[in-house]
Amino acid sequence: MVLGYSPFASSPSSSQLLTLAKPLIPYLPLLPRPLLTLPPSLFLHLTTSPSLSPWSFLVSPTTHSLHLPIVLTILLVPTYYLLGLLSGNVSWVDRSWPFYTPLCSGLILLYAAYNPSAEVYAHNLPRLSLMMVLQLLWSARLTRHAIRRGFYDLKGEDYRYTTFRRIVPSWLFHLVHPFVIALAQPILLLSLSLPMHAVLTLPPSELSPQPIPSLSIPFQAVLPYLPKRLHSASPSTPILNLADMSLALIALGLLYIEYRADETMYAYQTAKHSSQSRSKSDIILPNPPKRPSPASWPQPTAYPREFHPGFPTKGLYRWSRHPNFAAEQLFWLTQTLFVVAAGESSGVTRTGWVGGSVFAGSFALSILFCASTFLTEWITTQKYPAYRSYRGLVGEFLPQETVLLWLWGTLWGKRSGLEKEVYTVPPRVSSGRSNKAE
């Protein structure tokens, strides 16, 4: 008897798969609860819900507050990657940056207001709403700036990606695209909404009226505006305190700094390019580097004399090389600090991956900004060599760095030379051009 070949003959059986997976089973409880509960929750919804829709899933009693944001991320990661492959540019995550975290946070807020399982946490709605309003203001500012900068030109790509693509091997860029751009950034943007979930799950016993109890707002102040089902705590429960109000004012101040920094940079660059296009006679062309750089690297770029040294150095930029980046990082830190401002943890609700990692998002954002700033400054230094001296005068993010650089440069006698190179306009030469701008 000859047995026919079956392509499935060598396939592992279910018992073999179980044997392979058995060592991993004890570690499953270590995974974040939203990830563990998402598959069964989706299965129950798909098999029992009379109407299948995102809204019905949001209000389902078996749904976790982070389930829909996670589903959104799972769907968008491959979408971003495919769009990058098909279009030839990888700036698709950048285009959704102003909306991604507010959308995730908005889903958490809707869950808090309409899911029956969240009714016991209705006393946290005012703090959640305050955080959401601040995120919407952040989104409006960034959206306006992105539209003005042409980020929504579907054929365009962020200049840093374009430069990075030119200077690294193609295989490296093909790894960075799926893992760093299409995968890591959406996860980062999702993680920035974790403070919303942490605030949502705070019980009344952990809310504090401190630091000045007389300035805290009790739950009874909003009870008349809430339906009966959301009366989840005692009327005297503090729902907002002085720390919340202080954080809100700080966040608004940071948004204003971002706005002013973006306005300054946009006005400078617009005027510089306009002046350069009108007149070719009074242009400074920086000297090429002493060591020739590869042709794929950015080259020294000419600029009008009146815009020396080729990048903004006044106002906020005299204290920070990237005031908008600094304010952006601090803004998301204030979102995290709302969890701290709410009160002291009893150790019951703020444990595990989600509750215990609310600082992870703002920390990861800082890492991303450090990497992005490194590339941005390398490009700028290649185009405008005086930027190297500017880095010796002004701190990367915070004014404290600038003060330390001032002390260091003064003690070692290097500051005057750096200032001359950055702030002194090179003299004109007979040809109307000067190359003394290193």
FIRODO-749384 format. One record per residue (C-alpha): residue in one letter; x, z, y. Coordinates in steps of 0.001 Angstrom, whole numbers, plus 500000, padded with zeros to 6 digits. Layout:
BEGIN
@r a x X z Z y Y
...
//
This chain:
BEGIN
@r m x 500000 z 500000 y 500000
@r v x 501500 z 498892 y 503327
@r l x 500667 z 501020 y 506328
@r g x 500120 z 499108 y 509560
@r y x 502072 z 500168 y 512642
@r s x 500171 z 502126 y 515214
@r p x 501500 z 502551 y 518750
@r f x 499978 z 506011 y 518730
@r a x 501700 z 507135 y 515554
@r s x 504571 z 508749 y 517429
@r s x 502407 z 510263 y 520177
@r p x 502624 z 514057 y 520323
@r s x 499620 z 515921 y 519002
@r s x 497701 z 518482 y 521053
@r s x 499321 z 521278 y 519064
@r q x 502771 z 519912 y 519904
@r l x 501864 z 519675 y 523594
@r l x 500575 z 523244 y 523484
@r t x 503831 z 524366 y 521868
@r l x 505819 z 522683 y 524652
@r a x 503622 z 524177 y 527363
@r k x 503445 z 527677 y 525895
@r p x 506673 z 528943 y 527561
@r l x 505244 z 527943 y 530947
@r i x 501885 z 529708 y 530553
@r p x 503149 z 533203 y 531583
@r y x 504323 z 531717 y 534881
@r l x 501001 z 530114 y 535827
@r p x 499685 z 533261 y 537580
@r l x 502635 z 532961 y 539967
@r l x 501231 z 529732 y 541388
@r p x 499120 z 529978 y 544561
@r r x 495539 z 530890 y 543704
@r p x 494049 z 527895 y 545579
@r l x 496044 z 525533 y 543326
@r l x 495047 z 527399 y 540164
@r t x 491359 z 527447 y 541018
@r l x 491090 z 523927 y 542427
@r p x 490736 z 522023 y 539074
@r p x 487958 z 524242 y 537634
@r s x 486201 z 524377 y 540998
@r l x 486197 z 520586 y 541285
@r f x 485039 z 520250 y 537672
@r l x 482117 z 522637 y 538230
@r h x 481158 z 520848 y 541412
@r l x 481267 z 517402 y 539797
@r t x 479242 z 518490 y 536764
@r t x 476666 z 520801 y 538331
@r s x 476151 z 519818 y 541981
@r p x 472996 z 517758 y 542620
@r s x 474653 z 516056 y 545613
@r l x 478321 z 515162 y 545515
@r s x 479849 z 515261 y 548976
@r p x 482659 z 517024 y 550817
@r w x 480082 z 519213 y 552563
@r s x 478438 z 520347 y 549336
@r f x 481899 z 521174 y 547977
@r l x 482750 z 523102 y 551164
@r v x 479676 z 525349 y 550863
@r s x 479892 z 525775 y 547093
@r p x 480346 z 529450 y 546077
@r t x 483208 z 528464 y 543754
@r t x 485209 z 526773 y 546537
@r h x 488272 z 528434 y 548080
@r s x 488885 z 528092 y 551816
@r l x 492026 z 526019 y 551149
@r h x 490544 z 523722 y 548513
@r l x 489431 z 520952 y 550876
@r p x 492688 z 520973 y 552900
@r i x 494608 z 520699 y 549614
@r v x 492391 z 517851 y 548390
@r l x 492903 z 516102 y 551734
@r t x 496676 z 516405 y 551344
@r i x 496615 z 515191 y 547728
@r l x 494730 z 512085 y 548842
@r l x 496800 z 511373 y 551938
@r v x 500292 z 511706 y 550436
@r p x 500043 z 508524 y 548297
@r t x 498122 z 506830 y 551112
@r y x 500964 z 507419 y 553568
@r y x 503500 z 506160 y 551045
@r l x 501558 z 502991 y 550219
@r l x 500919 z 502242 y 553889
@r g x 504649 z 502579 y 554535
@r l x 505451 z 500165 y 551725
@r l x 502825 z 497615 y 552718
@r s x 503412 z 497674 y 556473
@r g x 507192 z 497954 y 556448
@r n x 507178 z 500990 y 558784
@r v x 506977 z 504653 y 557806
@r s x 505477 z 506241 y 560929
@r w x 502033 z 506808 y 559420
@r v x 502429 z 510582 y 559145
@r d x 503531 z 510638 y 562791
@r r x 500287 z 508929 y 563809
@r s x 498211 z 511625 y 562117
@r w x 500420 z 514520 y 563302
@r p x 498131 z 515481 y 566244
@r f x 495089 z 515758 y 563970
@r y x 496337 z 516918 y 560574
@r t x 496707 z 520681 y 561059
@r p x 493642 z 521014 y 563346
@r l x 491614 z 519170 y 560685
@r c x 492807 z 521563 y 557959
@r s x 492145 z 524542 y 560242
@r g x 488728 z 523129 y 561153
@r l x 487816 z 522960 y 557459
@r i x 488808 z 526615 y 557084
@r l x 486682 z 527546 y 560111
@r l x 483685 z 525636 y 558719
@r y x 484183 z 527390 y 555393
@r a x 484166 z 530748 y 557198
@r a x 480924 z 529888 y 559008
@r y x 478916 z 528210 y 556229
@r n x 480212 z 529135 y 552782
@r p x 478184 z 532026 y 551280
@r s x 481336 z 533537 y 549776
@r a x 482861 z 533862 y 553239
@r e x 479950 z 535710 y 554840
@r v x 481661 z 539067 y 554210
@r y x 484458 z 537889 y 556529
@r a x 482245 z 536800 y 559422
@r h x 483782 z 539493 y 561644
@r n x 486915 z 537294 y 561747
@r l x 485101 z 534278 y 563235
@r p x 485972 z 535133 y 566869
@r r x 489715 z 535295 y 566127
@r l x 489501 z 532111 y 564035
@r s x 487631 z 530371 y 566847
@r l x 490261 z 531407 y 569396
@r m x 493037 z 530021 y 567179
@r m x 491048 z 526812 y 566661
@r v x 490522 z 526293 y 570405
@r l x 494258 z 526613 y 570993
@r q x 494963 z 524078 y 568237
@r l x 492467 z 521633 y 569758
@r l x 494188 z 521937 y 573144
@r w x 497523 z 521301 y 571422
@r s x 496009 z 518282 y 569673
@r a x 494568 z 516861 y 572905
@r r x 497932 z 517124 y 574673
@r l x 499864 z 515530 y 571819
@r t x 497272 z 512770 y 571309
@r r x 497455 z 511806 y 574987
@r h x 501239 z 511715 y 574831
@r a x 501247 z 509732 y 571578
@r i x 498842 z 507108 y 572937
@r r x 500909 z 506703 y 576093
@r r x 504113 z 506346 y 574069
@r g x 502568 z 503626 y 571896
@r f x 502586 z 505623 y 568651
@r y x 499374 z 503905 y 567578
@r d x 500836 z 500433 y 567702
@r l x 500477 z 499765 y 563971
@r k x 503510 z 497484 y 563999
@r g x 505723 z 500043 y 565682
@r e x 507979 z 502630 y 564083
@r d x 509664 z 505733 y 565442
@r y x 513143 z 504702 y 566639
@r r x 514735 z 507477 y 564569
@r y x 513377 z 506025 y 561337
@r t x 514536 z 502563 y 562375
@r t x 518042 z 503832 y 563146
@r f x 518212 z 505956 y 560001
@r r x 517160 z 502950 y 557922
@r r x 520071 z 500934 y 559374
@r i x 522828 z 503491 y 558924
@r v x 522154 z 504804 y 555390
@r p x 522168 z 503002 y 552024
@r s x 518804 z 501482 y 551137
@r w x 518488 z 503634 y 548019
@r l x 518741 z 506786 y 550150
@r f x 516031 z 505633 y 552530
@r h x 513807 z 504780 y 549532
@r l x 514181 z 508416 y 548448
@r v x 513615 z 509866 y 551916
@r h x 510436 z 507839 y 552409
@r p x 508364 z 509243 y 549503
@r f x 509787 z 512774 y 549341
@r v x 510664 z 513730 y 552925
@r i x 508240 z 511633 y 554966
@r a x 505179 z 510983 y 552798
@r l x 505215 z 514244 y 550804
@r a x 507043 z 517024 y 552640
@r q x 505562 z 516444 y 556105
@r p x 501874 z 516563 y 555038
@r i x 502600 z 519742 y 553059
@r l x 504267 z 521179 y 556158
@r l x 501278 z 520282 y 558340
@r l x 498961 z 521874 y 555772
@r s x 501070 z 525045 y 555718
@r l x 500653 z 525424 y 559483
@r s x 496974 z 526195 y 558814
@r l x 497806 z 529119 y 556461
@r p x 497504 z 531697 y 559285
@r m x 493852 z 530662 y 559616
@r h x 493267 z 531547 y 555954
@r a x 495179 z 534830 y 556313
@r v x 493040 z 535833 y 559309
@r l x 489870 z 534776 y 557503
@r t x 490435 z 537190 y 554604
@r l x 491159 z 540330 y 556658
@r p x 488699 z 543150 y 555825
@r p x 487241 z 545302 y 558621
@r s x 489373 z 548264 y 557530
@r e x 492567 z 546413 y 558481
@r l x 491503 z 545307 y 561968
@r s x 493081 z 547283 y 564774
@r p x 492007 z 547911 y 568397
@r q x 495641 z 548531 y 569380
@r p x 497687 z 548455 y 571551
@r i x 495041 z 549527 y 574106
@r p x 491739 z 550336 y 572321
@r s x 489726 z 550283 y 575548
@r l x 490608 z 546599 y 576011
@r s x 489581 z 545522 y 572509
@r i x 486338 z 543621 y 571888
@r p x 483946 z 545122 y 569278
@r f x 481897 z 543115 y 566797
@r q x 478691 z 544124 y 568563
@r a x 479664 z 541858 y 571492
@r v x 479052 z 538744 y 569370
@r l x 476367 z 539999 y 566975
@r p x 473482 z 538666 y 569152
@r y x 474918 z 535149 y 568772
@r l x 475335 z 535248 y 564983
@r p x 472664 z 534798 y 562313
@r k x 471779 z 537893 y 560306
@r r x 473695 z 536717 y 557241
@r l x 476947 z 536915 y 559223
@r h x 476556 z 540561 y 560249
@r s x 479365 z 541526 y 557910
@r a x 480829 z 544643 y 559505
@r s x 480076 z 547664 y 561625
@r p x 479259 z 546890 y 565278
@r s x 482277 z 548960 y 566340
@r t x 484735 z 546847 y 564331
@r p x 487427 z 545475 y 566692
@r i x 487393 z 541678 y 566449
@r l x 489865 z 540896 y 569247
@r n x 492459 z 543080 y 570935
@r l x 494959 z 542955 y 573756
@r a x 497581 z 541438 y 571451
@r d x 495252 z 538494 y 570724
@r m x 494663 z 537909 y 574417
@r s x 498403 z 538102 y 575133
@r l x 499174 z 535607 y 572363
@r a x 496519 z 533243 y 573716
@r l x 498083 z 533354 y 577197
@r i x 501566 z 532810 y 575744
@r a x 500278 z 529850 y 573702
@r l x 498711 z 528309 y 576818
@r g x 501990 z 528764 y 578669
@r l x 503868 z 527047 y 575848
@r l x 501418 z 524141 y 575911
@r y x 502047 z 523799 y 579640
@r i x 505815 z 523731 y 579048
@r e x 505326 z 520976 y 576467
@r y x 503158 z 519071 y 578931
@r r x 505684 z 519396 y 581792
@r a x 508616 z 518452 y 579537
@r d x 506810 z 515380 y 578210
@r e x 505745 z 514348 y 581721
@r t x 509307 z 514702 y 583016
@r m x 510790 z 512682 y 580168
@r y x 508116 z 509976 y 580352
@r a x 508431 z 509606 y 584150
@r y x 512231 z 509464 y 583926
@r q x 512358 z 506893 y 581129
@r t x 509623 z 504745 y 582685
@r a x 511337 z 504695 y 586082
@r k x 514748 z 504053 y 584501
@r h x 513584 z 501022 y 582517
@r s x 511585 z 499726 y 585479
@r s x 514605 z 499993 y 587777
@r q x 516852 z 498322 y 585235
@r s x 514480 z 495398 y 584816
@r r x 514242 z 494875 y 588602
@r s x 517944 z 494977 y 589425
@r k x 521016 z 494076 y 587381
@r s x 523535 z 494656 y 590166
@r d x 524003 z 498422 y 590239
@r i x 524225 z 499222 y 586545
@r i x 526544 z 501635 y 584752
@r l x 527792 z 500585 y 581349
@r p x 529435 z 503472 y 579468
@r n x 532819 z 502794 y 577939
@r p x 532764 z 502122 y 574210
@r p x 534084 z 504925 y 571986
@r k x 537838 z 505046 y 571390
@r r x 537173 z 504520 y 567712
@r p x 535031 z 501428 y 567118
@r s x 531732 z 502340 y 565493
@r p x 529975 z 500222 y 562851
@r a x 527732 z 497478 y 564194
@r s x 524693 z 499141 y 562623
@r w x 525183 z 502248 y 564788
@r p x 523611 z 502559 y 568260
@r q x 525927 z 501144 y 570923
@r p x 526645 z 502328 y 574506
@r t x 523647 z 501434 y 576658
@r a x 523652 z 500404 y 580314
@r y x 521520 z 502281 y 582831
@r p x 520870 z 502194 y 586610
@r r x 523321 z 504220 y 588681
@r e x 520559 z 506322 y 590240
@r f x 519589 z 507513 y 586746
@r h x 523020 z 508805 y 585766
@r p x 523856 z 510030 y 583133
@r g x 521108 z 508056 y 581351
@r f x 518957 z 511032 y 580306
@r p x 517089 z 513755 y 582253
@r t x 519128 z 516792 y 583283
@r k x 516955 z 518422 y 585949
@r g x 514063 z 520891 y 585892
@r l x 513360 z 522192 y 582401
@r y x 516147 z 519997 y 581067
@r r x 518715 z 522026 y 583011
@r w x 517848 z 525009 y 580812
@r s x 517047 z 523335 y 577501
@r r x 518011 z 519996 y 576013
@r h x 514642 z 519890 y 574224
@r p x 512135 z 522163 y 576019
@r n x 509183 z 520404 y 574368
@r f x 510628 z 520987 y 570884
@r a x 511278 z 524647 y 571694
@r a x 507746 z 525186 y 572993
@r e x 506289 z 523361 y 569981
@r q x 508022 z 525681 y 567527
@r l x 507040 z 528780 y 569483
@r f x 503418 z 527609 y 569743
@r w x 503038 z 527543 y 565973
@r l x 504785 z 530896 y 565753
@r t x 502071 z 532344 y 568015
@r q x 499462 z 531035 y 565568
@r t x 501199 z 533022 y 562839
@r l x 501448 z 536116 y 565022
@r f x 497635 z 536246 y 565270
@r v x 497773 z 537557 y 561690
@r v x 500095 z 540335 y 562820
@r a x 498047 z 541056 y 565956
@r a x 494901 z 541631 y 563894
@r g x 496240 z 544896 y 562496
@r e x 498296 z 546593 y 559837
@r s x 498142 z 545345 y 556250
@r s x 497010 z 547711 y 553524
@r g x 499014 z 545674 y 551012
@r v x 495824 z 544476 y 549330
@r t x 494825 z 541315 y 551157
@r r x 498190 z 540024 y 552366
@r t x 499943 z 539600 y 549047
@r g x 500740 z 536545 y 546966
@r w x 501908 z 533104 y 547990
@r v x 499231 z 532295 y 550566
@r g x 498751 z 535585 y 552393
@r g x 502426 z 536473 y 552168
@r s x 503761 z 533135 y 553342
@r v x 502026 z 532657 y 556678
@r f x 505443 z 532426 y 558366
@r a x 506576 z 529693 y 555982
@r g x 504920 z 526909 y 557981
@r s x 506507 z 527795 y 561330
@r f x 509860 z 528391 y 559619
@r a x 509711 z 525001 y 557851
@r l x 508720 z 523365 y 561142
@r s x 511853 z 524769 y 562765
@r i x 513980 z 523356 y 559941
@r l x 512354 z 519949 y 560438
@r f x 512981 z 520082 y 564195
@r c x 516625 z 521050 y 563672
@r a x 517132 z 518055 y 561364
@r s x 515197 z 515697 y 563628
@r t x 517038 z 516947 y 566717
@r f x 520404 z 516437 y 565024
@r l x 519547 z 512760 y 564459
@r t x 518030 z 512366 y 567943
@r e x 521121 z 513800 y 569629
@r w x 523496 z 511724 y 567531
@r i x 521653 z 508567 y 568631
@r t x 521645 z 509683 y 572275
@r t x 525353 z 510496 y 572178
@r q x 526136 z 507046 y 570799
@r k x 524135 z 505401 y 573606
@r y x 525148 z 507761 y 576438
@r p x 528552 z 509395 y 575785
@r a x 528038 z 511920 y 578618
@r y x 525492 z 513596 y 576369
@r r x 528396 z 515160 y 574468
@r s x 529368 z 517041 y 577628
@r y x 525722 z 517877 y 578354
@r r x 525607 z 519647 y 574996
@r g x 528419 z 521890 y 576221
@r l x 526381 z 522878 y 579281
@r v x 522797 z 523260 y 578090
@r g x 521413 z 524947 y 574977
@r e x 519551 z 522983 y 572347
@r f x 516245 z 524856 y 572557
@r l x 516250 z 528223 y 574334
@r p x 517561 z 529216 y 577800
@r q x 519507 z 532050 y 576151
@r e x 521714 z 529405 y 574549
@r t x 522383 z 527928 y 577994
@r v x 523438 z 531327 y 579338
@r l x 525849 z 531795 y 576422
@r l x 527279 z 528300 y 576998
@r w x 527744 z 529141 y 580686
@r l x 529671 z 532299 y 579773
@r w x 531779 z 530468 y 577187
@r g x 532544 z 527503 y 579445
@r t x 533391 z 529764 y 582410
@r l x 535705 z 531999 y 580380
@r w x 537622 z 529047 y 578929
@r g x 537659 z 527055 y 582191
@r k x 535894 z 524016 y 580698
@r r x 532612 z 524151 y 582563
@r s x 533688 z 522377 y 585765
@r g x 534959 z 519372 y 583810
@r l x 531744 z 519133 y 581814
@r e x 529616 z 519419 y 584954
@r k x 531605 z 516648 y 586657
@r e x 531056 z 514281 y 583750
@r v x 527316 z 514965 y 583509
@r y x 526236 z 515444 y 587121
@r t x 528751 z 513368 y 589138
@r v x 527819 z 509696 y 589470
@r p x 530803 z 507407 y 588753
@r p x 532067 z 505523 y 591835
@r r x 531108 z 501925 y 592412
@r v x 533636 z 499199 y 591778
@r s x 533927 z 495833 y 593501
@r s x 532027 z 494010 y 590782
@r g x 529065 z 496302 y 591274
@r r x 529520 z 497754 y 587832
@r s x 531298 z 500839 y 586594
@r n x 532324 z 501741 y 583110
@r k x 533561 z 505205 y 583967
@r a x 530680 z 507042 y 582356
@r e x 532083 z 508479 y 579174
//
